[in-house]
Amino acid sequence: RCVSFDFLGFGESSKPRRVYHYPLQHEVLAKVVQAAKIEKAVLVAHDYAVTLGQDFLAGTPKPPFALDGVVFMNGALDPAQHRTRLIQRFLASPLGAVIGVRVLGRSTVMKALRGVLVRKDVLPEDDVWASITAHGGLAIQPRLLHYLAERRGRREAFRDRLGRRLE
């Protein structure tokens, strides 16, 4: 069985005006696990969720299920190695938080996404744009990018607790 969901603020989820941080997303995951009655699982983490998986491997917090394995896809295993895109740096800045959504349009977002894809021809633009903009999603993009600084702040804990060098 496979259980998949959108984290709060992403995709088709609700997008309240609040600070989005990893402890909140750990709570969301715990509620999904409880509702789905998951006792043991392999965690497949993509992009943003890779940090949650690393938190589990580091033991902070303890996973809400018996962790039978982890698969990381398209995520920054070493936060110091992650290279933010120009659009991410802009939106994460104070200026982006104030005027970001006024200058953030479909073409800008799609161009940025195509810049990270290996196969540029497979981006389902209509679906992606609908997912990003659902429930006022454009307005919260600067809040979602809080994770960039939060992830960098976890680097030492990941290195120390996971017992490997991230350099």
KABELGI-V606869 format. One line per field, one symbol per residue. phi: phi as a letter, one per 20 degrees, with the letter a starting at -180 (. if undefined). burial: + if it has 24 or more other ideal C-beta (glycine too) atoms within 12 Angstrom, else -. A space follows every 50 residues. Layout:
phi=???
burial=???
This chain:
phi=.cdcbefgndleffcfebedbfgffffffffffffeledbbeedddlgfg ffffgfffncefffbfeerccdclcefdgfefdffgfffffffgfffedg ffdedgfffffffffdefdfedffgfffffffeglmfffdggfffgffff fffegfffffeembedc
burial=-----++++++-+-+----+++-+++-++--++----+--+-+-+-++++ ++++++++----++--+--+-+--+++++--+-+--++-+++---+---+ +--+---+++-++------------------++---++++++++++++-+ +--++-++-------+-
